[in-house]
Amino acid sequence: MKKFDLEKNKALKLANGLKQNSASSFGPQTAQPKLDKREQRRLDQEKGLVPFACKLDSDLVRQLQELAAKHEGGMTEALADLLVKAGLERKAAV
């Protein structure tokens, strides 16, 4: 590799690092540090949470996202509330 290419790569790394640092300084500042995936998975397991994926119609997803934005617990708790409510209504109907 030529010296010019090495210097160019260094400059690109520096520019990317500056972009990432400056982007993180904007927006809402959270009081809690971001947890890594392992720590988050451990906390979820302690709560008894299990990942669950499914495919939904895009209109339904949009409605769920709007509901989750209004819900204080976010998407997970909004969905849990809806499922519990649907399950309780179904048991009462039987």
Beta strands, then each sheet from edge to edge (+ up, - down):
end
